[in-house]
């Protein structure tokens, strides 16, 4: 599974390598953590989704929860979208983390 995810991520990076620098997703957490909502919005859809999933997985691991693929996961996505609409200069990671904290009581605990 991780190998398949790495291949998909590598292919996506190759696909956007000819795009503008704002289109290329960061390669590590230190770079990803300082991407603003506005910068993420300027990215192509697939790299933006990869970035958001990467940051959400990092934040959920830190908080000890799992983000499910159901209505609760969709609610987190809506909170992130709303937070980025209200504060486009906010760091995407911060918006995602706060959305997870807001819904943490509804999220399953990590094993």
C-alpha positions as CSV (number, residue, x, y, z in Angstrom):
1,X,0.0,0.0,0.0
2,X,2.8,2.5,1.0
3,X,4.7,1.5,-2.2
4,X,1.7,2.2,-4.3
5,X,1.1,5.5,-2.6
6,X,4.8,6.4,-3.1
7,X,4.5,5.5,-6.8
8,X,1.4,7.7,-7.2
9,X,3.1,10.6,-5.4
10,X,6.2,10.2,-7.6
11,X,4.1,10.2,-10.7
12,X,2.2,13.2,-9.6
13,X,5.4,15.1,-8.9
14,X,6.7,14.2,-12.3
15,X,3.5,15.3,-13.9
16,X,3.6,18.7,-12.3
17,X,7.4,19.2,-12.6
18,X,7.0,21.4,-15.7
19,X,4.4,23.6,-14.0
20,X,5.1,26.8,-12.0
21,X,6.9,26.4,-8.7
22,X,3.6,27.1,-6.9
23,X,2.2,23.9,-8.5
24,X,4.8,21.6,-7.0
25,X,3.9,20.1,-3.7
26,X,6.5,20.3,-0.9
27,X,8.8,17.3,-0.4
28,X,8.8,17.2,3.4
29,X,6.8,18.3,6.4
30,X,9.0,21.4,7.1
31,X,8.1,22.7,3.7
32,X,4.5,21.6,3.8
33,X,3.7,23.1,7.1
34,X,4.3,26.7,5.8
35,X,2.1,26.5,2.8
36,X,-0.7,29.0,3.1
37,X,-4.3,28.4,2.0
38,X,-3.8,30.8,-0.8
39,X,-0.6,29.1,-2.0
40,X,-2.4,25.7,-1.8
41,X,-5.4,27.2,-3.8
42,X,-3.0,28.2,-6.5
43,X,-1.8,24.6,-6.9
44,X,-3.3,22.1,-9.4
45,X,-6.1,20.0,-7.9
46,X,-4.2,16.7,-7.5
47,X,-1.0,18.1,-5.8
48,X,-3.3,20.2,-3.6
49,X,-5.2,17.1,-2.5
50,X,-2.0,15.2,-1.9
51,X,-0.8,18.0,0.3
52,X,-4.0,18.2,2.2
53,X,-4.1,14.5,2.8
54,X,-0.4,14.5,3.9
55,X,-1.0,17.3,6.4
56,X,-4.3,15.7,7.7
57,X,-2.5,12.4,8.2
58,X,0.3,14.1,10.1
59,X,-2.1,16.1,12.3
60,X,-4.4,13.2,13.0
61,X,-1.4,11.0,14.0
62,X,-0.3,13.8,16.4
63,X,-3.8,14.0,17.9
64,X,-4.1,10.2,18.2
65,X,-7.2,9.9,15.9
66,X,-8.0,8.6,12.5
67,X,-9.9,10.5,9.9
68,X,-12.5,8.2,8.4
69,X,-13.9,8.2,4.8
70,X,-17.4,9.1,5.9
71,X,-19.5,12.1,6.9
72,X,-17.1,13.1,9.7
73,X,-14.2,13.1,7.3
74,X,-16.3,15.2,4.9
75,X,-17.2,17.6,7.8
76,X,-13.5,18.1,8.4
77,X,-13.0,18.9,4.7
78,X,-15.8,21.4,4.9
79,X,-14.3,23.1,8.0
80,X,-10.9,23.3,6.2
81,X,-12.5,24.8,3.1
82,X,-14.4,27.4,5.2
83,X,-11.3,28.2,7.3
84,X,-9.2,28.8,4.2
85,X,-12.0,30.9,2.7
86,X,-12.1,33.1,5.8
87,X,-8.3,33.3,6.3
88,X,-6.5,32.7,3.0
89,X,-3.2,33.8,4.5
90,X,-3.4,31.1,7.3
91,X,-1.2,28.1,7.1
92,X,-3.1,25.2,5.6
93,X,-1.6,22.9,8.3
94,X,-3.0,25.1,11.1
95,X,-6.5,25.1,9.5
96,X,-6.5,21.4,9.1
97,X,-5.2,20.8,12.6
98,X,-7.9,23.1,14.1
99,X,-10.6,21.3,12.1
100,X,-9.4,18.0,13.5
101,X,-9.5,19.4,17.0
102,X,-13.0,20.7,16.5
103,X,-14.3,17.3,15.4
104,X,-12.0,15.2,17.6
105,X,-14.8,13.9,19.9
106,X,-16.4,12.3,16.8
107,X,-13.2,10.7,15.4
108,X,-12.1,7.2,16.2
109,X,-9.0,6.8,18.3
110,X,-5.8,5.6,16.6
111,X,-4.7,2.1,17.6
